Protein backbone atom coordinates (compact mmCIF):
# COMPACT_ATOMS: atom_id res chain seq x y z
CA UNK A 1 0.00 0.00 0.00
CA UNK A 2 2.80 2.44 0.90
CA UNK A 3 4.51 1.66 -2.40
CA UNK A 4 1.33 2.55 -4.36
CA UNK A 5 0.94 5.84 -2.47
CA UNK A 6 4.60 6.73 -3.09
CA UNK A 7 4.25 6.03 -6.81
CA UNK A 8 1.02 8.06 -6.90
CA UNK A 9 2.72 11.07 -5.25
CA UNK A 10 5.70 10.72 -7.58
CA UNK A 11 3.34 10.80 -10.60
CA UNK A 12 1.56 13.88 -9.25
CA UNK A 13 4.90 15.59 -8.63
CA UNK A 14 6.08 14.88 -12.19
CA UNK A 15 2.74 16.02 -13.67
CA UNK A 16 2.84 19.17 -11.53
CA UNK A 17 6.25 20.09 -12.91
CA UNK A 18 5.01 19.58 -16.48
CA UNK A 19 2.05 21.88 -15.84
CA UNK A 20 4.34 24.57 -14.42
CA UNK A 21 6.70 24.28 -17.39
CA UNK A 22 3.80 24.40 -19.86
CA UNK A 23 2.93 27.99 -18.86
CA UNK A 24 4.33 30.56 -21.22
CA UNK A 25 7.07 32.78 -19.87
CA UNK A 26 7.73 36.16 -21.45
CA UNK A 27 10.77 38.40 -21.20
CA UNK A 28 11.48 41.92 -22.48
CA UNK A 29 14.51 43.34 -24.26
CA UNK A 30 16.66 45.62 -22.07
CA UNK A 31 18.39 47.59 -24.84
CA UNK A 32 17.60 49.39 -28.10
CA UNK A 33 20.01 47.06 -29.89
CA UNK A 34 19.93 43.32 -29.13
CA UNK A 35 21.75 40.64 -31.12
CA UNK A 36 19.92 37.38 -31.82
CA UNK A 37 22.24 34.49 -32.62
CA UNK A 38 21.91 31.17 -34.42
CA UNK A 39 23.20 29.29 -31.39
CA UNK A 40 23.75 29.72 -27.64
CA UNK A 41 27.26 31.18 -27.80
CA UNK A 42 28.98 34.50 -28.52
CA UNK A 43 30.92 32.56 -31.18
CA UNK A 44 27.72 31.82 -33.11
CA UNK A 45 26.92 34.27 -35.91
CA UNK A 46 24.29 36.97 -35.50
CA UNK A 47 21.01 35.97 -37.12
CA UNK A 48 19.33 39.40 -36.82
CA UNK A 49 19.25 42.46 -34.55
CA UNK A 50 16.28 43.80 -32.61
CA UNK A 51 16.18 47.60 -32.40
CA UNK A 52 13.27 48.01 -29.98
CA UNK A 53 13.70 48.34 -26.22
CA UNK A 54 11.01 46.61 -24.09
CA UNK A 55 9.95 44.32 -26.96
CA UNK A 56 8.32 41.22 -25.44
CA UNK A 57 9.67 37.80 -26.44
CA UNK A 58 8.61 34.32 -25.34
CA UNK A 59 11.19 32.06 -23.67
CA UNK A 60 11.34 28.61 -25.27
CA UNK A 61 14.69 27.21 -24.09
CA UNK A 62 17.64 27.89 -21.80
CA UNK A 63 21.27 26.90 -22.19
CA UNK A 64 23.87 28.30 -19.79
CA UNK A 65 23.88 32.11 -20.22
CA UNK A 66 21.64 32.14 -23.30
CA UNK A 67 17.89 32.10 -23.75
CA UNK A 68 16.17 30.82 -26.87
CA UNK A 69 13.27 33.11 -27.66
CA UNK A 70 10.49 33.50 -30.20
CA UNK A 71 8.77 36.75 -31.07
CA UNK A 72 5.25 37.61 -32.21
CA UNK A 73 6.25 37.06 -35.86
CA UNK A 74 7.65 33.55 -35.06
CA UNK A 75 11.28 34.67 -35.46
CA UNK A 76 13.48 32.72 -33.08
CA UNK A 77 17.06 32.67 -31.91
CA UNK A 78 19.40 32.90 -28.93
CA UNK A 79 19.95 36.01 -26.79
CA UNK A 80 22.43 36.45 -23.93
CA UNK A 81 20.53 36.57 -20.63
CA UNK A 82 21.99 39.99 -19.71
CA UNK A 83 20.07 41.53 -22.62
CA UNK A 84 16.74 40.35 -21.18
CA UNK A 85 14.60 41.18 -18.14
CA UNK A 86 11.29 39.96 -16.73
CA UNK A 87 8.40 40.98 -18.96
CA UNK A 88 7.40 44.63 -18.59
CA UNK A 89 5.41 45.09 -21.79
CA UNK A 90 2.95 43.57 -24.23
CA UNK A 91 1.68 44.06 -27.78
CA UNK A 92 -2.02 44.55 -28.49
CA UNK A 93 -3.44 42.20 -31.14
CA UNK A 94 -6.37 44.44 -32.05
CA UNK A 95 -7.30 48.12 -32.04
CA UNK A 96 -7.96 49.48 -28.53
CA UNK A 97 -8.94 52.59 -26.66
CA UNK A 98 -6.64 53.87 -23.92
CA UNK A 99 -8.76 55.08 -20.98
CA UNK A 100 -8.02 57.50 -18.12
CA UNK A 101 -9.26 54.97 -15.51
CA UNK A 102 -9.68 51.14 -15.59
CA UNK A 103 -13.25 51.24 -16.88
CA UNK A 104 -14.99 51.39 -20.26
CA UNK A 105 -17.06 54.25 -18.79
CA UNK A 106 -13.94 56.32 -18.15
CA UNK A 107 -12.75 59.15 -20.41
CA UNK A 108 -11.05 57.81 -23.58
CA UNK A 109 -7.55 59.22 -24.19
CA UNK A 110 -6.45 57.85 -27.57
CA UNK A 111 -7.16 55.05 -30.05
CA UNK A 112 -4.32 52.51 -30.16
CA UNK A 113 -3.68 50.59 -33.37
CA UNK A 114 -3.12 46.81 -33.55
CA UNK A 115 0.56 45.96 -32.99
CA UNK A 116 1.27 48.83 -30.56
CA UNK A 117 3.88 48.11 -27.87
CA UNK A 118 2.67 49.09 -24.39
CA UNK A 119 4.97 49.31 -21.35
CA UNK A 120 3.30 48.16 -18.14
CA UNK A 121 3.21 50.29 -14.99
CA UNK A 122 0.89 47.91 -13.09
CA UNK A 123 -2.00 45.52 -13.72
CA UNK A 124 -5.13 44.88 -11.67
CA UNK A 125 -8.53 43.27 -12.33
CA UNK A 126 -7.79 42.48 -16.02
CA UNK A 127 -6.72 46.09 -16.72
CA UNK A 128 -3.17 47.41 -17.09
CA UNK A 129 -1.89 50.92 -16.52
CA UNK A 130 0.46 51.44 -19.46
CA UNK A 131 2.56 54.00 -21.29
CA UNK A 132 3.25 54.32 -24.99
CA UNK A 133 5.19 57.19 -26.50
CA UNK A 134 3.55 60.33 -25.03
CA UNK A 135 0.36 58.68 -23.70
CA UNK A 136 -0.41 56.84 -20.48
CA UNK A 137 -3.63 55.31 -19.23
CA UNK A 138 -5.51 52.05 -18.77
CA UNK A 139 -6.21 49.28 -21.27
CA UNK A 140 -8.01 45.93 -20.92
CA UNK A 141 -5.43 43.12 -20.94
CA UNK A 142 -7.15 40.65 -23.24
CA UNK A 143 -6.18 39.80 -26.83
CA UNK A 144 -2.54 40.68 -26.16
CA UNK A 145 0.87 39.08 -26.71
CA UNK A 146 3.66 39.25 -24.16
CA UNK A 147 1.95 38.92 -20.79
CA UNK A 148 0.79 35.85 -18.90
CA UNK A 149 -2.25 36.52 -16.78
N, C-alpha and C positions, 0 to 999 in steps of 0.2 A: 504494500500500500504506500509506504513512504517513497519507494522508487517511482511509482506512478505520479505522485504529487510533485516530486523533484523534476521529473521530465516535463510535467505540465507547466510548472513555473519557468523552466528553462525555455520552453516553447513560447510562452507569453513574453518573456524577456527579449527573445530574439525578434518576435513580431513587433514588439514595442519599439525597438531600435529601428526596424525597417519603416515604421510609420513616421518616426521622427525624421529619418533621413529622406523620406518622400516629400516632405514639405519644401517648397521652393525657398531658396535663400537669395536675397538680392544684396548687391553692394553698389557703391557709387564711386565714380572716378574722382580722385583728389585734385588732379591737375588739369590745366587746359591742353596739355600735350601728353598723351599716354601711348606708349608703344605696345602693340599686340604682336606676339611672336608665334611662330609655327610650333614651337615646343617649349617645355618648361626650363629654359636655360637662357642666360644672357648671351651664350654662344649661338643660339638659334637665330635665324634671320627674322627681321621684322616683316610681319605679314601686312599690317596696315597701322595707321596712327589715328587715334581719336583726338579730336580737337574741341572737346566740350566738357568742361568741368561739371561735376555733379550728375553726369549721365548715368542712369541706372543700368546695371548689367546683372544677369543671373549667374550664380555660381553653379558649375556643373562638375568640377573636379578639383582636387588639390594635390600638389606634389611639391614637397619641401617648401620653398619660398615663393612658389608660383601658384596662381589660381587660374583654372580654365573657366572661361566665361562664354556666355552667349548673349547677344543683344536682341533688341526688338525685331531687327531685320534678319535674324538667324545667322549673323556673322559670329564666328567663334574663334578663339585663340587663347594664348596664355599671357597673363599680366603678372608682373612682380607684385607681391602682396603689399609693398609699401606705397604703391600707386592707387590702392583701394581703401575704402572705409565702409563702415556699416551704412546701409542704405539711408539716404537723407532726401530722396527725391522720387518722383514717378512721372510717367508720361500718360497723358489722357488719350484714350482711344476713340473719343468722339467729341464733338463740339460741346462746350460747357459754358455756364455762366459763373463768374466769380462773384460771390456775395459778400456783403459787409459783415454779416453774422452767419452762424451755422444754421440757416433756415431758408427754405425756398420763399418765405414771406419777407425776407430781409431785402434791403436795397441792393439791386444789382450794380456791380462796379464795371465789369467789362466782359465781352464775349471772348472766350478762349477757343482757338481752333484746334481740331484734332491734331495730335502729335506734339503739343506744347509740353515742354519740360517744366515741371513745378517743383520748387524746393520746399520741403516740409519744415514748418516751425513746430507744429504739434498736431496730433489727431485725437479726436474724441467723438464717440457716438456716430461713427461712419462718416464724419466730416473731417477735413484737414484744413488747418490754417496754413496757407502757402504764400510764397512770393514767386514772381516771375517778372523779369525785367523791372519796370517801374511800378508794378501793381502788387498789392497784397490783399488777401481776403480769404474767404472760406469756399471750399468746393467739396461736393459729395465724393467719397472715395470708392465709387464703383466704376466698372469698365475702365480700369487703369492697368498700366504695366510698370512694375518696379517696386511694388509694396505688397507684402503679405499681411493679411488682416488678422 
